[in-house]
Amino acid sequence: MHQSMRKSRKSNVLKITKNRANIVAACGLAIALIAAPASGFQNAAPQSGTQEAAPTQEREVQGLPTFQLETPVIDFGRILDDEPVTGTIRFRNSGSATLSVPGVNSTCGCTVTQLPKNDFEPGESVELMVTFDPRGKNPGPHEQTVTFRTNDRSNPSVSVKVRSFVRPLIALSQPQVTLGRVVKHTRKETLVSLTGMKSDFEAFHVTLVGDGAEHFAVEVLGTDAIEQDGEMVSRTDLLVSLLDTAPPGRMQAMAAIRTNDERRKLVPLPLSAQIQGDVLTNPTRMSLGTLAVGRDLEEVIEIRHGRNETFKITGVELRPLQPRNLPAMPIEFSIEPIDEGVAAGAVTDGYRVRLVMPGAEEVGRIRGNLVFMTDVPLEEEVMLPYVGRVAGTRSGE
């Protein structure tokens, strides 16, 4: 009996163990299914009629052009202003497709040779000549730009800087001599230096030309060797003078300076001065405004002696400059003393002049000089400039 009971218990234990094993196996499958990554299911997805795109790294890469500039800057350094200088620009197509360069532009003073063609294959390189002309340029640093237009998406516009420091072959301490307003019978002087880059440079003679040449003088004082920016150069000093015999008015002349430098034998130097006379007009310049065709114009001008000395006005004349080819003509005028108590026609130091200017017959700009004749030495003719414009129809029509 006991034996049969033990067999029965043993049989039950085996059943329970078997059931537990089945349960564990079932739970293990469930855990495995739960733990499986989603990617596993995607990889195991059934194939359909369309295929997925290949990975990026497996795609075919399309070729692209690359504009590679080998000379981003051309620096000519310190150059003289007597002749052009030339450099080289190099670029190549370092890409894997045709490079297109449709055009090259440059700023003023800089020129570039034309491209031999506009399309360049991978690995192909090009050299272009670039020229900078310093003649006429101001002394000092200069920077020009050469710009390429390309089909390189990364470099659609590429610039090359062209730099230089321009030094004048011959330098004047001042490009022109302007002595300003000078009182009549006064001598005025100024010193001008002429520096040449050659160590043996010198200026040795000066010729004066122009309407006012006889009223100026230029003397060569001598030449000295000096150091400039670490270099030995030569400097000639000139003394420019306005003579005390110059009459009132604007004086102009040109000094042609001769040098021993074959590259620049003549150096021009403009000269000018305004000589202030004793006879003064008020106004000093007349603006007539806009006038009708054929209309006479009345004006009143005051004329005085700057040193309060007595003088006479002997006549008045109109000298047109525009329209051209019109002859000078006397005009109607009357004079009276400015100071009260002085009889009309008496000699005085100031006059009020009443003018009647004849009307112009054509539409357009008019300009010229009113000329007052006096008995003052060196001021026998005193100029008063006038400007105006004629427009519309004849007066009275």
C-alpha positions as CSV (number, residue, x, y, z in Angstrom):
1,M,0.0,0.0,0.0
2,H,2.7,2.4,0.9
3,Q,4.5,1.3,-2.2
4,S,1.6,2.2,-4.4
5,M,1.3,5.6,-2.7
6,R,4.9,6.4,-3.5
7,K,4.4,5.4,-7.1
8,S,1.4,7.7,-7.3
9,R,3.3,10.7,-5.8
10,K,6.2,10.1,-8.1
11,S,3.9,10.0,-11.1
12,N,2.3,13.3,-10.0
13,V,5.7,14.9,-9.6
14,L,6.7,14.0,-13.1
15,K,3.5,15.4,-14.5
16,I,4.0,18.7,-12.6
17,T,7.6,19.0,-13.8
18,K,6.6,18.3,-17.4
19,N,3.9,20.9,-17.2
20,R,6.3,23.4,-15.7
21,A,8.8,22.7,-18.6
22,N,6.1,23.3,-21.1
23,I,5.1,26.5,-19.4
24,V,8.7,27.7,-19.3
25,A,9.2,26.9,-22.9
26,A,6.1,28.7,-23.8
27,C,7.1,31.8,-21.8
28,G,10.6,31.6,-23.3
29,L,9.2,31.9,-26.8
30,A,7.1,34.8,-25.7
31,I,10.1,36.6,-24.2
32,A,12.1,36.0,-27.3
33,L,9.4,37.4,-29.5
34,I,9.1,40.4,-27.3
35,A,12.9,41.1,-27.2
36,A,13.3,40.7,-31.0
37,P,14.1,44.2,-32.5
38,A,11.8,45.8,-34.9
39,S,14.5,45.8,-37.6
40,G,14.4,42.1,-37.6
41,F,10.8,42.2,-38.7
42,Q,11.6,44.8,-41.4
43,N,14.5,42.7,-42.7
44,A,12.1,39.8,-42.8
45,A,9.4,41.7,-44.6
46,P,8.2,39.9,-47.6
47,Q,9.5,41.1,-51.0
48,S,7.2,43.1,-53.1
49,G,7.2,44.1,-56.8
50,T,9.3,47.4,-56.1
51,Q,12.9,47.4,-54.7
52,E,14.2,49.9,-52.2
53,A,16.9,52.6,-53.3
54,A,20.5,51.7,-52.8
55,P,22.4,53.2,-49.8
56,T,23.8,56.7,-50.3
57,Q,27.4,55.5,-50.3
58,E,26.5,53.2,-53.2
59,R,25.0,55.9,-55.4
60,E,26.9,57.2,-58.3
61,V,28.4,60.7,-57.6
62,Q,28.1,63.2,-60.6
63,G,31.4,65.1,-61.5
64,L,31.8,68.8,-60.7
65,P,34.2,71.5,-62.0
66,T,36.6,73.2,-59.5
67,F,38.2,76.6,-60.2
68,Q,41.6,76.5,-58.5
69,L,43.4,79.8,-58.4
70,E,47.2,79.6,-58.0
71,T,47.8,83.4,-57.8
72,P,45.3,85.2,-55.6
73,V,47.5,88.3,-55.4
74,I,50.0,89.9,-57.8
75,D,52.2,92.4,-56.0
76,F,54.4,94.5,-58.2
77,G,55.9,96.3,-55.2
78,R,57.5,99.7,-55.7
79,I,57.4,100.8,-59.3
80,L,58.1,104.0,-61.2
81,D,55.3,105.7,-63.2
82,D,57.1,105.7,-66.5
83,E,56.1,102.4,-68.0
84,P,53.7,99.4,-67.6
85,V,54.5,96.3,-65.5
86,T,53.3,92.8,-66.3
87,G,52.6,89.7,-64.2
88,T,51.0,86.2,-64.6
89,I,47.7,84.8,-63.3
90,R,47.4,81.0,-63.2
91,F,44.3,78.8,-62.6
92,R,43.4,75.2,-63.3
93,N,40.4,72.9,-63.3
94,S,41.0,70.6,-60.4
95,G,37.5,69.1,-60.6
96,S,36.0,66.1,-62.5
97,A,33.8,68.0,-65.0
98,T,34.2,70.7,-67.6
99,L,35.0,74.1,-66.1
100,S,33.4,77.1,-67.9
101,V,34.9,80.6,-67.6
102,P,32.7,82.9,-69.7
103,G,34.4,86.2,-68.9
104,V,37.1,88.2,-67.2
105,N,36.7,91.8,-66.0
106,S,39.3,94.2,-64.6
107,T,39.3,97.6,-63.0
108,C,40.7,100.8,-64.5
109,G,44.4,100.8,-65.1
110,C,44.7,97.0,-65.3
111,T,44.4,94.9,-68.5
112,V,44.3,91.1,-68.9
113,T,44.9,89.0,-72.0
114,Q,41.9,87.3,-73.5
115,L,41.1,83.7,-72.5
116,P,42.3,81.2,-75.2
117,K,38.9,79.5,-74.8
118,N,36.0,79.4,-72.3
119,D,35.8,75.7,-71.4
120,F,38.5,73.7,-69.7
121,E,38.6,70.0,-69.1
122,P,39.6,68.4,-65.7
123,G,43.3,68.9,-65.0
124,E,43.7,71.6,-67.6
125,S,45.5,74.8,-66.5
126,V,45.8,78.4,-68.0
127,E,48.2,81.3,-67.7
128,L,47.0,84.9,-68.4
129,M,49.1,88.0,-68.6
130,V,48.0,91.0,-66.5
131,T,49.4,94.5,-67.1
132,F,49.2,97.5,-64.8
133,D,49.9,100.9,-66.3
134,P,51.1,103.4,-63.7
135,R,51.4,106.4,-66.1
136,G,49.2,109.2,-64.9
137,K,48.5,107.6,-61.6
138,N,48.9,109.4,-58.3
139,P,51.9,108.4,-56.2
140,G,51.3,105.9,-53.5
141,P,49.6,102.5,-53.1
142,H,47.2,101.2,-55.7
143,E,45.0,98.1,-55.8
144,Q,43.2,96.8,-58.9
145,T,41.0,93.7,-59.3
146,V,40.7,91.1,-62.0
147,T,37.5,89.0,-61.6
148,F,36.7,85.6,-63.2
149,R,33.1,84.4,-63.7
150,T,32.9,80.6,-63.5
151,N,30.4,77.7,-63.4
152,D,32.0,76.4,-60.2
153,R,29.1,76.4,-57.7
154,S,31.5,77.1,-54.8
155,N,33.4,79.9,-56.7
156,P,31.0,81.6,-59.2
157,S,33.1,84.8,-58.9
158,V,36.8,84.7,-58.2
159,S,39.0,87.9,-57.8
160,V,42.7,88.5,-58.1
161,K,44.2,91.5,-56.4
162,V,46.8,93.5,-58.3
163,R,48.8,95.7,-56.0
164,S,51.6,98.2,-56.4
165,F,53.2,101.3,-54.9
166,V,53.7,104.0,-57.6
167,R,56.7,106.3,-57.3
168,P,57.0,109.2,-59.7
169,L,60.1,109.2,-62.0
170,I,60.3,112.9,-61.4
171,A,58.3,114.5,-58.6
172,L,57.3,118.2,-58.1
173,S,56.8,119.4,-54.6
174,Q,53.6,121.0,-55.9
175,P,51.9,120.1,-59.2
176,Q,51.1,123.8,-59.9
177,V,52.1,127.1,-58.4
178,T,49.1,129.2,-57.3
179,L,50.2,132.5,-55.8
180,G,46.6,133.6,-54.9
181,R,45.6,137.3,-54.6
182,V,48.5,139.7,-54.9
183,V,48.3,143.5,-54.5
184,K,49.4,145.4,-57.6
185,H,53.1,146.5,-57.6
186,T,54.0,143.6,-55.3
187,R,56.6,140.9,-56.0
188,K,55.7,137.5,-54.6
189,E,58.0,134.4,-54.6
190,T,57.7,130.7,-53.7
191,L,60.1,127.7,-53.7
192,V,59.5,124.6,-55.8
193,S,61.5,121.4,-55.6
194,L,61.9,118.9,-58.4
195,T,63.1,115.4,-57.4
196,G,64.4,112.7,-59.8
197,M,65.0,109.0,-59.1
198,K,68.3,109.0,-60.9
199,S,71.3,109.8,-58.6
200,D,72.7,112.2,-61.2
201,F,69.4,113.8,-62.0
202,E,69.2,117.6,-62.5
203,A,66.9,120.3,-63.9
204,F,69.0,122.9,-65.8
205,H,66.8,125.3,-67.7
206,V,63.2,126.7,-67.6
207,T,61.2,128.2,-70.5
208,L,58.1,130.3,-69.8
209,V,55.2,130.3,-72.3
210,G,51.6,131.7,-72.2
211,D,49.9,135.1,-72.1
212,G,51.3,135.9,-68.7
213,A,54.8,134.6,-69.2
214,E,56.4,138.0,-69.2
215,H,55.1,138.6,-65.6
216,F,56.7,135.5,-64.1
217,A,60.3,134.5,-63.6
218,V,61.8,131.0,-62.6
219,E,65.4,130.6,-61.4
220,V,67.2,127.3,-61.1
221,L,69.0,127.5,-57.6
222,G,70.9,124.2,-57.8
223,T,70.8,120.4,-57.3
224,D,71.6,118.3,-54.2
225,A,71.8,114.6,-53.5
226,I,69.4,113.5,-50.8
227,E,68.2,110.3,-49.2
228,Q,64.5,109.5,-49.7
229,D,62.9,106.2,-48.4
230,G,66.3,104.6,-48.1
231,E,67.4,105.6,-51.6
232,M,69.8,108.3,-52.9
233,V,67.9,110.7,-55.2
234,S,68.6,114.2,-56.6
235,R,66.6,117.4,-55.9
236,T,66.7,120.6,-57.9
237,D,65.3,123.7,-56.2
238,L,63.5,126.4,-58.3
239,L,62.5,130.0,-57.2
240,V,59.2,131.0,-58.9
241,S,58.5,134.8,-58.8
242,L,55.6,137.0,-59.8
243,L,57.1,140.3,-60.9
244,D,55.9,143.6,-59.5
245,T,55.2,144.9,-63.0
246,A,52.2,142.5,-63.4
247,P,49.0,144.4,-64.2
248,P,45.7,143.8,-62.3
249,G,43.8,140.7,-63.4
250,R,44.4,137.0,-63.6
251,M,47.9,136.0,-64.7
252,Q,48.6,132.6,-66.1
253,A,51.7,131.0,-67.6
254,M,53.4,127.6,-68.1
255,A,57.0,126.8,-67.0
256,A,58.6,124.1,-69.1
257,I,61.4,122.6,-67.0
258,R,64.2,120.8,-68.9
259,T,65.9,117.9,-67.2
260,N,68.7,115.4,-68.1
261,D,66.5,112.4,-67.7
262,E,65.8,111.0,-71.2
263,R,62.6,109.4,-70.1
264,R,61.1,112.8,-69.1
265,K,63.0,115.6,-70.7
266,L,60.3,118.3,-70.1
267,V,58.3,118.7,-66.9
268,P,55.4,121.2,-67.1
269,L,54.6,123.5,-64.2
270,P,51.4,125.7,-64.4
271,L,51.7,129.2,-62.8
272,S,48.9,131.5,-61.8
273,A,48.1,134.6,-59.7
274,Q,45.3,137.1,-59.3
275,I,46.7,140.6,-59.1
276,Q,44.5,142.9,-57.1
277,G,44.3,146.4,-58.7
278,D,43.4,149.8,-57.2
279,V,40.1,150.0,-59.2
280,L,37.4,147.9,-57.6
281,T,34.0,147.0,-58.9
282,N,30.8,146.1,-57.0
283,P,29.7,143.5,-57.9
284,T,32.9,141.7,-59.0
285,R,30.8,139.5,-61.3
286,M,27.4,140.0,-62.8
287,S,24.7,137.3,-63.1
288,L,22.0,138.6,-65.5
289,G,19.6,135.7,-64.9
290,T,17.1,134.8,-67.6
291,L,16.3,137.5,-70.2
292,A,13.7,137.8,-73.1
293,V,15.0,137.9,-76.6
294,G,15.7,141.5,-77.7
295,R,15.2,143.0,-74.2
296,D,17.5,145.8,-73.1
297,L,18.9,145.4,-69.6
298,E,19.7,148.3,-67.2
299,E,22.3,147.8,-64.5
300,V,24.0,149.9,-61.9
301,I,27.7,149.3,-61.0
302,E,29.8,151.0,-58.3
303,I,33.5,151.6,-59.0
304,R,35.9,152.8,-56.4
305,H,39.7,153.4,-56.0
306,G,41.1,151.1,-53.4
307,R,43.4,153.7,-52.0
308,N,40.9,156.5,-52.1
309,E,42.7,158.3,-54.9
310,T,40.9,160.3,-57.6
311,F,40.5,158.8,-61.1
312,K,38.3,159.1,-64.2
313,I,36.2,156.6,-66.1
314,T,36.6,157.5,-69.8
315,G,34.4,154.9,-71.5
316,V,32.5,151.5,-71.2
317,E,32.5,148.7,-73.7
318,L,30.7,145.4,-74.0
319,R,32.9,142.4,-75.2
320,P,30.8,139.3,-75.8
321,L,32.5,135.8,-75.5
322,Q,29.3,133.9,-76.2
323,P,27.6,133.8,-78.7
324,R,30.9,133.8,-80.6
325,N,31.9,136.1,-83.4
326,L,30.1,139.1,-82.0
327,P,32.1,142.3,-82.2
328,A,32.9,144.4,-79.1
329,M,30.5,147.4,-78.9
330,P,30.3,150.6,-76.9
331,I,27.2,150.8,-74.7
332,E,25.2,153.6,-73.2
333,F,26.2,154.7,-69.8
334,S,26.1,157.6,-67.3
335,I,28.2,158.2,-64.2
336,E,27.7,160.1,-61.0
337,P,29.9,160.4,-57.9
338,I,29.1,158.0,-55.1
339,D,29.9,160.6,-52.4
340,E,27.3,163.3,-51.9
341,G,28.4,166.9,-52.5
342,V,30.7,166.0,-55.4
343,A,29.5,167.6,-58.7
344,A,28.6,165.3,-61.5
345,G,31.5,164.9,-63.9
346,A,34.1,165.9,-61.3
347,V,37.1,163.7,-60.5
348,T,36.4,161.5,-57.5
349,D,37.5,158.2,-55.9
350,G,34.1,156.5,-56.5
351,Y,31.4,156.4,-59.2
352,R,28.0,154.9,-59.7
353,V,27.8,153.8,-63.3
354,R,24.3,153.3,-64.9
355,L,24.4,151.0,-68.0
356,V,22.0,150.1,-70.7
357,M,23.0,146.7,-72.2
358,P,21.5,145.9,-75.6
359,G,19.2,142.8,-75.8
360,A,20.4,139.6,-77.3
361,E,18.7,138.5,-80.6
362,E,19.2,134.7,-80.1
363,V,18.1,132.2,-77.5
364,G,20.9,130.6,-75.5
365,R,23.6,131.3,-73.0
366,I,25.4,134.7,-73.0
367,R,28.7,135.6,-71.3
368,G,31.5,138.2,-71.7
369,N,33.1,141.2,-70.1
370,L,32.1,144.7,-69.4
371,V,35.2,146.8,-69.8
372,F,35.6,150.1,-68.0
373,M,38.3,152.5,-69.4
374,T,40.1,154.5,-66.7
375,D,43.1,156.8,-66.4
376,V,44.8,154.6,-63.7
377,P,48.2,153.3,-64.7
378,L,48.3,149.6,-65.5
379,E,44.5,149.6,-65.1
380,E,43.4,151.3,-68.3
381,E,40.9,148.5,-68.8
382,V,39.0,147.0,-65.8
383,M,37.1,143.8,-66.6
384,L,33.7,142.9,-65.1
385,P,32.6,139.4,-66.2
386,Y,28.9,138.8,-66.8
387,V,26.8,135.6,-67.5
388,G,23.1,135.1,-68.3
389,R,20.6,133.2,-70.5
390,V,18.2,134.3,-73.1
391,A,14.9,132.5,-73.4
392,G,11.3,133.0,-74.7
393,T,10.0,135.3,-77.4
394,R,11.0,138.9,-78.3
395,S,10.0,141.4,-75.7
396,G,6.7,143.0,-76.5
397,E,5.4,140.2,-78.8
